Amino acid sequence: MSEWNNSTAEERIAKWRALRTHISSLDEEEKINSIAAFFASVPIGARCIDFYTPDSWPTPWELLYHKLFCASTISLLIYHTLCLAIGEERVTIVLIDDGSDRFLVPLVDKQRIFNYELGMVNNITDCTKLKIVDEFCDIEMYHIK
C-alpha cells in the first residue's frame, strides 16, 4: 500500500504503463489474473466520484495523478486496463449493490467480475449477494498506449 501512497504521480502513471507492457505478452487468463492482482494493492479510500454521472468521471491518468482511489475508481482503472488488454467490446462496467455498499465493478463477457473481492476474478453467478443497479455502456475509451 505504501508504494502507492509514497509514490509521485509520475511513478504511479509509469507503474500502470509497466503493467500494460508486461501483460501484453501474456495469454488471456494470465492477463486477467495479473490485472486483478495488480490493482489489489491500491489503497481504497472514501468514495470520490458520483456513480450516476459518467461524463464527470476522471480519466485513468487523472485518477493516478491525483490518487483518487476508492472502490469505484479502482474499478475504472481495471476497466480501462481490461479494455486495452482484451478489447473494449467484451468489457462493461456496472454499479452493484452488495447489501452493504454500492460501487462500480468491471465485467468481462458479462460473466467475470473484478474488484468485488480484492485481487480476485469471480464468476458473477457465484456472487449471490450482489444486485446490478445500473450498467454504463457509453464510457469514453481513451487512446492509451
SULQUI-V322216 format. One record per backbone hydrogen bond with DSSP energy under -1.0 kcal/mol. NH is the residue of the N-H (numbers start at 1). CO is the residue of the C=O. If there is no record, write none. Layout:
nh=NH co=CO
nh=NH co=CO
//
This chain:
nh=4 co=1
nh=5 co=1
nh=6 co=2
nh=12 co=8
nh=13 co=9
nh=14 co=10
nh=15 co=11
nh=16 co=12
nh=17 co=13
nh=18 co=14
nh=19 co=15
nh=20 co=16
nh=21 co=17
nh=22 co=18
nh=23 co=19
nh=26 co=23
nh=31 co=27
nh=32 co=28
nh=33 co=29
nh=34 co=30
nh=35 co=31
nh=36 co=32
nh=37 co=33
nh=38 co=34
nh=39 co=35
nh=41 co=38
nh=42 co=39
nh=45 co=69
nh=53 co=50
nh=56 co=53
nh=57 co=54
nh=63 co=59
nh=64 co=60
nh=65 co=61
nh=66 co=62
nh=68 co=63
nh=69 co=67
nh=74 co=70
nh=75 co=71
nh=76 co=72
nh=77 co=73
nh=78 co=74
nh=79 co=75
nh=80 co=76
nh=81 co=77
nh=82 co=78
nh=83 co=79
nh=84 co=80
nh=85 co=81
nh=86 co=82
nh=87 co=83
nh=90 co=87
nh=92 co=107
nh=94 co=105
nh=95 co=134
nh=96 co=103
nh=97 co=131
nh=98 co=101
nh=103 co=96
nh=105 co=94
nh=107 co=92
nh=108 co=112
nh=109 co=90
nh=111 co=108
nh=112 co=108
nh=113 co=122
nh=114 co=106
nh=120 co=117
nh=122 co=113
nh=124 co=111
nh=126 co=123
nh=127 co=124
nh=128 co=126
nh=130 co=127
nh=131 co=97
nh=133 co=95
nh=134 co=95
nh=136 co=93
nh=144 co=142
//
